């Protein structure tokens, strides 16, 4: 299993909206960055990810799972862009902020800490365990 982080501006698409989609999940559309797209192409069904509120809050607020493999993005006719579907798994007991991640031992090399602009990014297993612990959920 691989781990990921999905960033969303909560005033555009929030954790609560993701949860409301239920088991159907939601297409993670609109990504227009080749590195983020390639990360989605590497995902497998069942991979887990952090749901991160960017701009407002700047915090990991929950865990999602990949529910459909990368396929053409329905929001464009441009064949270069595709995306996965994700579904909410569980919320964090407490949000884990970017500032907390920046000072947490073991997260110095986390992509979130070093490249806050990448919208879909990998998370190493040891980073996954640390952030889950900080958020009060079992990894």
Phi, psi and omega in degrees: 000143176249160181237148187218173172225130179246123181260137176214139174284121187296340176279352175257310177211113187256168175304316181299322177293321178297315179300319182297338179287346176062210183292339179295323181075195185214143174293130179270069189271170174088001180284125182232049178226128185298320181295316178296318177299316180296325175299317179294324178295336180275351184285152176237153178302133181097343173304146181254154179214156171276141172261117188244124174277114179264165180063300178256113180098315182043065184207149170284127185241349181188180180241136177238165176232145176287124183247350175208140181292165180304132180211170181307137178289123184289350183268004179210155173266357181285116186291351179287341189249128174219177186199167176260173169252144176230154176230149178291139177253305178196152177278161170283147175296326174212141179299147175249114186280159175301319180299321177295319179297322182296334183251359182279122175304137181097348180250011183302328184258006180297137181304318180305321182288327187254345180214077186290352182271338183289122189280336176226118189220154178284155176230128179286151182306320180292327176292320178303311181298317182296310183294320176301315178299318179297327181272359177077027176233153177288139182294000000 
